[in-house]
Amino acid sequence: MRPDRDLVILGGGCAGASLAERLAEAGPAAPRTLVVEARDGGSGTGTRFGDDRTWCFWRTRRHRHEGIVARSWSRVRVATREGRGGVAETPSTPYQMIRGGDFHDAARAAISAAPRVELATGTRVAAVTRLPDGLWRVETSAGPVTAGAVVDTRPDRRPAPGAARLWQSFHGREIACDRASFDPGTVELMRFLPPRGDRIAFAYVLPLAPDRALVEATVFAADPLPPPALAADLADAIAEATGGRGGAVLREEHGVLPMGLLGPPLPGPTGAGLVRAGLMAGGARPSSGYAFRRIQAWADACSASLLAGRGPVAAAPDGRLLAFMDRLFVRVLAADPARGPDLFASLFRRTPPARLVRFLSDEPSLLDAAAMAASLPPAPFLRTLATPDRAPARAGAAARGRIGEPAR
Ligand SMILES: Cc1cc2nc3c(=O)[nH]c(=O)nc-3n(C[C@H](O)[C@H](O)[C@H](O)COP(=O)(O)OP(=O)(O)OC[C@H]3O[C@@H](n4cnc5c(N)ncnc54)[C@H](O)[C@@H]3O)c2cc1C
């Protein structure tokens, strides 16, 4: 039986739109593709689709989004409350910001010009089943569709205690002040906030103009946190960033990112021709939560494979050294959160900026990795290495049902 489509992409967020855009650019060579996205086009809310987030990363090489970079900075700073920390000057690898709305506008323009790629918004995927002939049947709120292959970018884990070693939760506001309040040349990557219990909280400030910035409060904790749980931290972050004056709120964003996924994904379809992708399928770097560039790298590889007729591929796993270093770093953070500010301050004070940026961008050489390790105090890492890692056992328990109902 000829399927309705060669490929169905479940979810048209960052990962789904990244893949679809690349396929759209292939014109008649593209597989016949349908992207099924639950959210509507955004017109009902008066905001552009996808304008609920900004993506930042270091530009270590030319990339396809050069034309929509909204801001670029060559200096980032980390500071503890005691004033320890460092400034990384990286003029040749600036820290860049892309607005989600600009990203989705570009992807949609490419998709709407492509005869073989279609985007269905406001359409929810309910179930995916494998048919006896090896095709896939996707039940959607607009009816069923059959496909030869499926890329599933719906989150395959719910943010829940035990599903990741740590969760990075953040809530931010883009604010406009009535006078100049920010240094537009410097990103405050981590400005640690007053401690609350034993959790690590810091402000993240992206200065968009002398009187405008995105100010976020971020917490690393065992539990994922909703915006109300971050309200006091965000109030502190805005007060400190603006000298207590605050500003008019232009927009908000909230996110929960896994730092080291644990345990199996939620039950879902598996089989030849179906891959999972995106944030919760290994998209996020464990030690930082950064995912945008990793998702772009996956979309490059997956589109190349599809266009070569080889079917979709999942994200390549991290190299063994990077995976080991990330796991150890997150274990140390989880075991002793109060140590976090000094660990990050050491990293930024003592690691040469170019090495630090390559490490944070998933591109470290052995020497970069060695420089990172040498800039950190050895004792907590050796202690953690000597302690059994109990997290996977907790994850097993969570996966057996303590995290509640499957999300789909
Ligand atoms: C506010 C915020 C800021 C971030 N900032 C950065 C950053 O600066 N740098 C960085 O590297 N990473 C950042 N990230 C992390 C990461 O890059 C993003 O989360 C990214 O959007 C992940 O892409 P994704 O495709 O996996 O998920 P999403 O972009 O969330 O896309 C998943 C899509 O699936 C759809 N969907 C879900 N269920 C269904 C269903 N049943 N049927 C149909 N569609 C469905 C959703 O509507 C959604 O559009 C940020 C994340 C957030 C939330």
The ligand as an SDF file (V2000), in Angstrom:
LIG
                    3D

 53 58  0  0  0  0  0  0  0  0999 V2000
   11.9440   29.4120   27.1650 C   0  0  0  0  0  0  0  0  0  0  0  0
   13.0500   28.5210   26.6420 C   0  0  0  0  0  0  0  0  0  0  0  0
   14.2840   29.0760   26.3490 C   0  0  0  0  0  0  0  0  0  0  0  0
   15.3120   28.2520   25.8610 C   0  0  0  0  0  0  0  0  0  0  0  0
   16.5250   28.8220   25.5980 N   0  0  0  0  0  0  0  0  0  0  0  0
   17.5050   28.0660   25.0780 C   0  0  0  0  0  0  0  0  0  0  0  0
   18.7400   28.6580   24.7240 C   0  0  0  0  0  0  0  0  0  0  0  0
   18.9620   29.8540   24.9140 O   0  0  0  0  0  0  0  0  0  0  0  0
   19.6960   27.8740   24.1480 N   0  0  0  0  0  0  0  0  0  0  0  0
   19.4900   26.5510   23.9280 C   0  0  0  0  0  0  0  0  0  0  0  0
   20.3850   25.8930   23.3900 O   0  0  0  0  0  0  0  0  0  0  0  0
   18.3380   25.9470   24.2950 N   0  0  0  0  0  0  0  0  0  0  0  0
   17.3410   26.6710   24.8580 C   0  0  0  0  0  0  0  0  0  0  0  0
   16.1560   26.0640   25.2030 N   0  0  0  0  0  0  0  0  0  0  0  0
   16.0440   24.6010   25.0960 C   0  0  0  0  0  0  0  0  0  0  0  0
   15.6160   24.0710   23.7150 C   0  0  0  0  0  0  0  0  0  0  0  0
   16.4060   24.6280   22.7010 O   0  0  0  0  0  0  0  0  0  0  0  0
   14.1410   24.3290   23.4380 C   0  0  0  0  0  0  0  0  0  0  0  0
   13.3580   23.7600   24.4460 O   0  0  0  0  0  0  0  0  0  0  0  0
   13.6640   23.7980   22.0940 C   0  0  0  0  0  0  0  0  0  0  0  0
   12.4650   24.4230   21.7840 O   0  0  0  0  0  0  0  0  0  0  0  0
   13.4760   22.2740   22.0970 C   0  0  0  0  0  0  0  0  0  0  0  0
   12.9700   21.8730   20.8400 O   0  0  0  0  0  0  0  0  0  0  0  0
   11.9340   20.6630   20.7070 P   0  0  0  0  0  0  0  0  0  0  0  0
   11.5300   20.6000   19.2790 O   0  0  0  0  0  0  0  0  0  0  0  0
   12.4650   19.4480   21.3540 O   0  0  0  0  0  0  0  0  0  0  0  0
   10.6870   21.0940   21.5950 O   0  0  0  0  0  0  0  0  0  0  0  0
    9.6250   22.2220   21.2570 P   0  0  0  0  0  0  0  0  0  0  0  0
   10.2840   23.3640   20.5650 O   0  0  0  0  0  0  0  0  0  0  0  0
    8.9200   22.4970   22.5460 O   0  0  0  0  0  0  0  0  0  0  0  0
    8.6610   21.5240   20.2140 O   0  0  0  0  0  0  0  0  0  0  0  0
    7.8310   20.4190   20.5360 C   0  0  0  0  0  0  0  0  0  0  0  0
    6.5380   20.6520   19.7780 C   0  0  0  0  0  0  0  0  0  0  0  0
    5.7230   19.4840   19.8490 O   0  0  0  0  0  0  0  0  0  0  0  0
    4.3900   19.9340   19.8960 C   0  0  0  0  0  0  0  0  0  0  0  0
    3.5610   18.8530   20.4460 N   0  0  0  0  0  0  0  0  0  0  0  0
    3.6110   18.2900   21.6820 C   0  0  0  0  0  0  0  0  0  0  0  0
    2.6850   17.3160   21.7980 N   0  0  0  0  0  0  0  0  0  0  0  0
    2.0410   17.2540   20.5970 C   0  0  0  0  0  0  0  0  0  0  0  0
    0.9910   16.4330   20.0910 C   0  0  0  0  0  0  0  0  0  0  0  0
    0.4010   15.4870   20.8410 N   0  0  0  0  0  0  0  0  0  0  0  0
    0.5670   16.6560   18.8190 N   0  0  0  0  0  0  0  0  0  0  0  0
    1.1510   17.5910   18.0170 C   0  0  0  0  0  0  0  0  0  0  0  0
    2.1700   18.3900   18.4710 N   0  0  0  0  0  0  0  0  0  0  0  0
    2.5960   18.2250   19.7330 C   0  0  0  0  0  0  0  0  0  0  0  0
    4.4400   21.1540   20.7990 C   0  0  0  0  0  0  0  0  0  0  0  0
    3.3170   21.9900   20.6200 O   0  0  0  0  0  0  0  0  0  0  0  0
    5.7400   21.7960   20.3500 C   0  0  0  0  0  0  0  0  0  0  0  0
    5.5470   22.8030   19.3810 O   0  0  0  0  0  0  0  0  0  0  0  0
   15.1100   26.8590   25.6910 C   0  0  0  0  0  0  0  0  0  0  0  0
   13.8670   26.3160   26.0280 C   0  0  0  0  0  0  0  0  0  0  0  0
   12.8410   27.1370   26.4970 C   0  0  0  0  0  0  0  0  0  0  0  0
   11.5170   26.5120   26.8530 C   0  0  0  0  0  0  0  0  0  0  0  0
  1  2  1  0
  2  3  1  0
  2 52  2  0
  3  4  2  0
  4  5  1  0
  4 50  1  0
  5  6  2  0
  6  7  1  0
  6 13  1  0
  7  8  2  0
  7  9  1  0
  9 10  1  0
 10 11  2  0
 10 12  1  0
 12 13  2  0
 13 14  1  0
 14 15  1  0
 14 50  1  0
 15 16  1  0
 16 17  1  0
 16 18  1  0
 18 19  1  0
 18 20  1  0
 20 21  1  0
 20 22  1  0
 22 23  1  0
 23 24  1  0
 24 25  2  0
 24 26  1  0
 24 27  1  0
 27 28  1  0
 28 29  2  0
 28 30  1  0
 28 31  1  0
 31 32  1  0
 32 33  1  0
 33 34  1  0
 33 48  1  0
 34 35  1  0
 35 36  1  0
 35 46  1  0
 36 37  1  0
 36 45  1  0
 37 38  2  0
 38 39  1  0
 39 40  1  0
 39 45  2  0
 40 41  1  0
 40 42  2  0
 42 43  1  0
 43 44  2  0
 44 45  1  0
 46 47  1  0
 46 48  1  0
 48 49  1  0
 50 51  2  0
 51 52  1  0
 52 53  1  0
M  END
$$$$
